[in-house]
Amino acid sequence: MILQHWVPHGQTVNGDYYANVLKTHLRGAMRKKRPDLLKKQWFLLQDNARPHIAAVALAALTEIGGTALKYSPYSPDLAPCDFWAFPTLKRQLRGKRFSSDDEVRNATAAVLKGMSQNNLFHVFESFIKRCKKCIQCEGRYFEKEKIVGPVESSDSE
């Protein structure tokens, strides 16, 4: 994982905000963790949320050397965050109570850090299967057919 970004309370996420996140936070995180990517063309898979497809955000992505991968509309079944990361977070944080935003951030960061490299490989294998299924279904939603990756264990490395 290259970047975890927390949106401040009350902040509206629009194209301008997201463009700023890309240019400052993502670029800075890449410079620290994956400087090799900044020297060549790289791709970002994101959904079709309005801030992600805003002209200002796409221009910012291009400015930092990235290209947005085309994403089938209405396909939450393709995004690894939707079919794997968020369910894993929910499973591991279910039933816990937090007294502050910092506690939530720390618990979430710990779960994300614990997601093993091996499991991430399986997630992207599942992503490829899902993309093929999306092509087969001509872009129609197919989540109900449950093409899912492996379940993340709580004791991952």
C-alpha positions as CSV (number, residue, x, y, z in Angstrom):
1,M,0.0,0.0,0.0
2,I,1.4,3.3,-1.0
3,L,-1.0,5.8,0.6
4,Q,-3.6,6.0,3.3
5,H,-5.2,9.4,3.3
6,W,-7.8,10.6,5.9
7,V,-10.2,13.2,4.8
8,P,-10.7,15.9,7.5
9,H,-14.1,16.2,9.1
10,G,-16.3,18.5,7.1
11,Q,-14.2,18.4,4.0
12,T,-16.1,17.8,0.7
13,V,-14.3,15.5,-1.6
14,N,-14.6,17.1,-5.0
15,G,-12.3,17.1,-8.1
16,D,-10.1,19.9,-6.7
17,Y,-9.6,18.2,-3.4
18,Y,-8.8,14.9,-5.0
19,A,-6.4,16.5,-7.5
20,N,-4.6,18.0,-4.5
21,V,-4.4,14.6,-2.9
22,L,-2.9,13.1,-6.0
23,K,-0.4,15.9,-6.6
24,T,0.8,16.2,-3.0
25,H,0.0,13.2,-0.9
26,L,0.2,10.4,-3.5
27,R,3.2,11.9,-5.3
28,G,5.0,12.3,-1.9
29,A,4.1,8.8,-0.8
30,M,5.3,7.4,-4.1
31,R,8.6,9.4,-3.9
32,K,9.2,7.7,-0.5
33,K,7.9,4.2,-1.1
34,R,8.1,3.6,-4.9
35,P,10.4,6.2,-6.5
36,D,11.0,3.8,-9.4
37,L,7.3,4.3,-10.5
38,L,7.8,8.1,-10.9
39,K,10.4,7.4,-13.6
40,K,8.0,5.5,-15.9
41,Q,4.4,5.4,-16.9
42,W,2.1,3.9,-14.2
43,F,-1.6,3.2,-14.0
44,L,-4.2,3.9,-11.3
45,L,-7.3,1.8,-10.9
46,Q,-10.1,3.9,-9.4
47,D,-13.8,3.9,-9.6
48,N,-16.0,6.3,-11.5
49,A,-16.8,8.5,-8.5
50,R,-17.2,12.1,-9.7
51,P,-14.0,13.4,-8.0
52,H,-12.0,10.6,-9.6
53,I,-13.2,11.4,-13.1
54,A,-13.2,15.2,-12.8
55,A,-11.1,16.9,-15.5
56,V,-8.9,18.6,-12.8
57,A,-8.2,15.3,-11.1
58,L,-7.4,13.5,-14.4
59,A,-5.1,16.4,-15.3
60,A,-3.3,16.1,-11.9
61,L,-2.9,12.4,-12.4
62,T,-1.3,12.9,-15.8
63,E,0.9,15.7,-14.4
64,I,2.4,13.2,-11.9
65,G,2.9,10.6,-14.6
66,G,-0.1,8.3,-14.0
67,T,-2.9,7.2,-16.3
68,A,-6.3,6.2,-15.0
69,L,-7.4,2.8,-16.1
70,K,-10.8,2.8,-17.7
71,Y,-13.4,1.4,-15.3
72,S,-16.7,-0.1,-16.3
73,P,-19.6,2.0,-15.0
74,Y,-21.6,0.6,-12.1
75,S,-19.1,-2.2,-11.4
76,P,-18.3,-2.3,-7.7
77,D,-17.5,-5.9,-8.3
78,L,-14.2,-4.9,-10.0
79,A,-12.7,-2.6,-7.3
80,P,-10.4,-4.5,-4.9
81,C,-11.4,-2.1,-2.2
82,D,-15.0,-3.0,-2.6
83,F,-14.7,-6.8,-2.9
84,W,-11.7,-7.3,-0.6
85,A,-10.2,-4.5,1.4
86,F,-13.4,-2.9,2.9
87,P,-14.9,-6.3,3.8
88,T,-11.6,-7.3,5.4
89,L,-11.6,-4.1,7.4
90,K,-15.2,-4.5,8.5
91,R,-14.6,-8.1,9.6
92,Q,-11.6,-7.3,11.6
93,L,-13.0,-4.1,13.2
94,R,-16.6,-5.4,13.8
95,G,-17.8,-5.0,17.3
96,K,-14.9,-2.7,18.4
97,R,-15.7,0.7,19.9
98,F,-13.4,3.7,19.4
99,S,-13.4,6.9,21.5
100,S,-11.6,9.1,18.9
101,D,-10.8,9.4,15.3
102,D,-7.2,8.7,16.0
103,E,-8.2,5.3,17.5
104,V,-10.1,4.5,14.3
105,R,-7.2,5.6,12.1
106,N,-4.7,3.5,14.2
107,A,-6.8,0.4,14.2
108,T,-7.5,0.7,10.4
109,A,-3.8,1.3,9.7
110,A,-2.9,-1.8,11.7
111,V,-5.4,-4.0,9.8
112,L,-4.1,-2.6,6.4
113,K,-0.5,-3.2,7.4
114,G,-1.3,-6.7,8.4
115,M,-2.7,-7.7,5.0
116,S,-0.1,-10.0,3.7
117,Q,1.7,-9.7,0.4
118,N,0.7,-13.3,-0.5
119,N,-3.0,-12.4,0.0
120,L,-2.6,-9.3,-2.1
121,F,-1.3,-11.5,-4.9
122,H,-4.5,-13.6,-4.7
123,V,-6.6,-10.5,-4.6
124,F,-5.2,-9.4,-8.0
125,E,-5.7,-12.9,-9.4
126,S,-9.3,-12.4,-8.4
127,F,-9.3,-9.0,-9.9
128,I,-8.2,-10.5,-13.3
129,K,-11.0,-13.1,-13.0
130,R,-13.5,-10.4,-12.3
131,C,-12.4,-8.3,-15.3
132,K,-12.8,-11.3,-17.5
133,K,-16.3,-11.9,-16.0
134,C,-17.1,-8.3,-16.6
135,I,-16.2,-8.7,-20.3
136,Q,-18.2,-11.9,-20.5
137,C,-21.2,-10.1,-18.9
138,E,-20.7,-7.1,-21.3
139,G,-20.2,-4.7,-18.3
140,R,-23.3,-5.8,-16.4
141,Y,-23.2,-6.0,-12.6
142,F,-22.4,-9.6,-11.4
143,E,-21.5,-9.4,-7.7
144,K,-24.4,-11.8,-6.8
145,E,-22.4,-14.6,-8.5
146,K,-19.8,-14.2,-5.8
147,I,-16.5,-14.2,-7.6
148,V,-14.4,-13.4,-4.6
149,G,-10.8,-13.7,-3.4
150,P,-9.6,-15.7,-0.4
151,V,-10.7,-14.6,3.0
152,E,-8.0,-12.7,4.9
153,S,-7.2,-14.3,8.2
154,S,-6.8,-12.3,11.3
155,D,-3.2,-13.6,11.9
156,S,-1.8,-12.4,8.5
157,E,1.8,-11.3,8.4
